[in-house]
Amino acid sequence: MNNKCYIAIDCGGTKIAAALFSEQGQILKEETLKLEGAGGKDAADKIVTLINSLLHHAQTSNSVPVSLGVCIPGIVYHDTGKVWAPNIPDWDEYPLLDHLLKSLPKSIKVSIDSDRACYILGETWMGSAKGAKNAIFVAVGTGIGAGILVDGKILRGHGDIAGATGWMALQRPYNKKFDACGNFEYYASGDGVARTAKEILKNTTGYEGTLNPGTLRSEDVFEAFDKGDPVAIETFGQCIELWGMAVANYVSLFNPEKIILGGGVFGPAVKFIPQIMEEAKKWAQPISITQVSLKATTLGKHAGLIGAGRLAMLNT
Amino acid sequence: MNNKCYIAIDCGGTKIAAALFSEQGQILKEETLKLEGAGGKDAADKIVTLINSLLHHAQTSNSVPVSLGVCIPGIVYHDTGKVWAPNIPDWDEYPLLDHLLKSLPKSIKVSIDSDRACYILGETWMGSAKGAKNAIFVAVGTGIGAGILVDGKILRGHGDIAGATGWMALQRPYNKKFDACGNFEYYASGDGVARTAKEILKNTTGYEGTLNPGTLRSEDVFEAFDKGDPVAIETFGQCIELWGMAVANYVSLFNPEKIILGGGVFGPAVKFIPQIMEEAKKWAQPISITQVSLKATTLGKHAGLIGAGRLAMLNT
């Protein structure tokens, strides 16, 4: 008897990861391919190459692939199947769905979704939000974005760009410097940690620590924090406040069961989660806050691939 | 031939409004009953009285009532059918659904939802958000709450208390005074307008206007604004900033097609909508903000009853 299986593709900025999932969620086969700067149709062809290799593997192991899920580092327009990914050349309104449908056996159903959508699908399937139907994944990296699950479905919005939480307004008055990325992201993303530290350094006299405003990156601030640097401590004090306010706003608006913090910053900021929850408790709707748990991602870098597998499985 | 019809109940704090809707959305019959302080089972019996009167009317006009929608000024727990309404005595976990199911013909399906959920259902059916599947109704009255429609469905959250937007954090640092109602509501609800004006008055020397901090209500601030009072002007400057930030946050998180402002404050604050949109544009995700329109409610006090009608119609 043949078993059903599902193909997952996680398209990053530099490489593509692919996996074949069993119906039970086991990874039967995993492969990766470097993008090597490929964009447009060439990048899409690399995805097809990986899929064909997995299809071949499925055939030799008597599994029947029924659907494909693709995780994209950008925006997916669901009415057209076109994608926009800032780190992949020529993927600006690129017709990825059409390309895949043309290149693959007609029996295979195809779904494409954004990385943040896949992250929360992955976490509710196998990770820190397992089984939750109302859950939010907050990806804090270079930028900040959120994948939001409402009653088991991805919140997409009118134009497929819901979850742009880096643009959240948390501190009036408005300042022109927020224009490029939004107020929350300006101060509390990976780059934001560095920006906050630089602003504090600028207003600190007699500082004798190791932080250098000319070369400062978030990694330096984390390192300085562990050594007790006062500017790093103040920086994370401010970031914890903003992360806590953001969590509070998700809680009051969405009344979720789980909020998962991930991305490069969580990571090293995982140690702050108890303090972030304390800050959130001050602001949030007082009943909703007792109904939520705030956790770090347990899937880490695999969240996109696992989410793509779940995406495939939900489309059958 | 008999036509289908739908029963709507809008339960306020002082009276109950009821209507019979045709399939085309026309009101065939409307009635009201004063609550006169009734709570618990007595309040529920008044609802049943109104429904029976409408059932009788339907019979005499050859219409067949297929479902009932009830709008409640509080929280509805959908797994138990119990309701909580702070302004109706003994409606704390009151089993309203059970009571209605026992008291009505078995052929009639019953749905109950919160006022803010009904408001957005009403507005997307017949009001300012007609046809929108992703839309938000922000009710700014004594408090602030939101009814949020995601892909045509009411956002309820894990514990049925999503949309508690009055608790939104918009201004750090946290202050104990926000504990009772939340930061946004503290400054920008009807009561919040008065609180903001009082804080400004306290910090203003040489004020010669009519505003009296001892007796101040939001109505007074609106009146003073129309006469050019500087404290009232500053008050609404701050409220517009907060309303704009809140709108921006809905836009960035939900990417909605419509945001509707209603409640007692919108009302007289409708004149500020262009300025609120200008403020929101500064903060919000720049593509999402171009996809949304911000409007005042056109249903006004009928939004709850119309929404209850829609609620009934959706449950067939």
Interface residues (C-beta under 8 A of the other chain):
Chain A: A132 K133 N134 A146 I148 V150 D151 K153 L155 R156 G157 H158 G159 D160 I161 A162 G163 A164 T165 G166 W167 M168 A169 L170 Q171 R172 P173 Y174 F178 G182 N183 E241 L242 M245 A248 N249 S252 L253 F254 N255 P256 E257 E279 K282 W283 A284 Q285 I287 S288 Q291 V292
Chain B: A132 K133 N134 A146 I148 V150 D151 K153 L155 R156 G157 H158 G159 D160 I161 A162 G163 A164 T165 G166 W167 M168 A169 L170 Q171 R172 P173 Y174 F178 G182 N183 E241 L242 M245 A248 N249 S252 L253 F254 N255 P256 E257 E279 K282 W283 A284 Q285 I287 S288 Q291 V292
